[in-house]
Amino acid sequence: MGKFSVTFFVLLITVCFFKATVYAESAPVPEPQAKEIAVEEKGAADLNVPESESQEPLNVELEVNFINDPLQPYNRSIFVFNDKMYYYFMKPVSNGYKTVVHEKARLSIRNFLSNIRMPVRFVNCVLQGKIEGASTELARFVINSIFGLGGFFDPASSSELNLKKYNEDFGQTLAKYGIGAGPYIEWPIIGPSNVRDTVGYVGDIALNPISLLSFFAGPITSFGVNAVDYTNEVSIDKGDTYESITKPAIDPYIALQDAYTQNRIKNIKE
């Protein structure tokens, strides 16, 4: 349970910093309320999609237009903390890491860690009834482990084989079974989520082989691997996704919340 222990450890640290970061929230915080998102100007009748036209659960369709955010004051405070952590710690560390580690090496590290996490994607493909996805994930793992030097290279994605990765997780699986998103939650360090995806996150931890490091090498080692993983991902993100979402926004918190929710809906529907 490596990631769970790390997350719990991070939560404890965050409590210590919480009072020091809340004061940065200078803007008044709205009263807790559910936020309606108008993707298009549609009437309520437009949501009544016949079963033959859509196989997605109705609650997933509703999530496109509705975000339940009763914890908004708490969430905004954690957003401020996470935002400062990104700009004053994570980004500088990532930039230093990028300077020292060549891009090809960083891509190989990403490939290796992604290959290790195959069981998460494989099991969730099976649970969602995506047999093609499950078989593809298994084939990718075998090919990349043998011909990709343990997964550091990704020959399965080459133009010759063209075996795409299925990024399925337990949060998506719960949605496929009709479980609603529940209230929106901003977690320290982890970032935006909701009740369903938080439960799914814990479920994915149990399937992640990296979690075994906590049992065999201790939680510090597991924390180190996850820290490298996150730093590596931020260093590869040439588009600076987080900044492109929050910087132009009048309300960065709402912008990130909307982007996260829309992205999750897209992933669930795929």
C-alpha positions, 0 to 999 in steps of 0.5 A: 500500500505504498501510495496510500501510506505516502498519501497519508504521510503527506496529509499529515504534513499538510495539516502542519502547513495548513494554517500558514497557507490559508491566509493567502486566500485573500479573495472572499470564498463563496458559500458552499454550493453545487456549481452548474456548468453550461457546456451548451445551452440545453434544456433538461429534456436534452438529457433524456437520451434513449438507452439505444442511443447511449450506453453511458449511465445517466449520472455520467451525462449529468456530471457534464453539466453539474459539479457538486462542491459543498466543500468549496471553502476547504477545497479553495484553501487546499488549492492555494496550498497546492498552487504554491507548492507547484510554483515554489517547490515542484516546478523549480525541482522539475526544472533542475531535474530537466537540466540534469536528466536528458529528455530521452532518459526521462522518456525511458523512465516514464516508459518503465514506470508505465510498464510496471503499472500494467496490472492497474490498466489490465484489471480495470479493462477486464472489469469494464468488459474491454476484452480487447483493451485487456489483451492489448495491455497484456501484449504490450507488457510482454513485448515491452518487457522483452524487446523494450529492455524491461519496459524502458523502451516502448516498441509496442507503440511503434508504427509497425505494432501500433498497440495503444495503451488503455489508460483505464483506472478504478474510478472509471470502472466505478463510473461504468457501473453507474456510481456517481462522482459525489462531491468534488475534493481538492486533495493536498499534493494529489490535486483535484478529485471527487469521492468516486475517484478517491475510492478508485485511487485507493483501489488502484494502489492495491493493484500497483506493483510499486506499492509492494515497495512499502512492504519490501523496501519501506515507505521511504523507498516507495515515496522516492519512486513516486516523487521521481515519477511525478517530477519526471512527468512534470518535466516532460510536460512541455505544454505546462498543462497546469499553468495553461489552465490556471494562469489565464483564468479569472478564477483559477480554482474553477478553471482547474475544477472544470478542466478536471471534470471534463477530462474525467467525463471524456475518459469515462466515455472512451 
